[in-house]
């Protein structure tokens, strides 16, 4: 049984509606940019159901749209078999997830929203490199993702 802790995280709600009033925490954002910059060009591994996929041999590189000389990352190029294995794993996991109460599922999703909010600067920095969004837009997108999870959890309750 998963028991959610009552934890209030006070983070400004930054969305596209509040973009013009985005708080400036340049030091935290710049620290995140440096952290991400040190990880640019990372070769990531594909996992399926917690296991490293041995099926994939090819890789795809992803360049920054602002400066295509910067390789953001390398990801395995999934195969048809990878997709089938992922679908099988999802179908296998579904009964356990479905058996959880809606309150437990909401608690899990709220924890995900909290993690997104806590890691907002790093996620925003990755977004800046990956898709070329500026600081305010990337912060708005990341925070909006967390807020949408929270909103729909509240609607279900």
Secondary structure, DSSP 4 states (H G I P E B T S, - for coil): ---------------GGGGGG----HHHHHHHHHHHHHHTTEE---EETTEE-SS---EEEEE-SS-TTSEEEEEE---HHHHHHHHHHHHHHHHHHHHS-HHHHHHHHHHHHHHHHHTHHHHHHHHHHHH---HHHHHHHHHHHHHHHHHHHHHH-
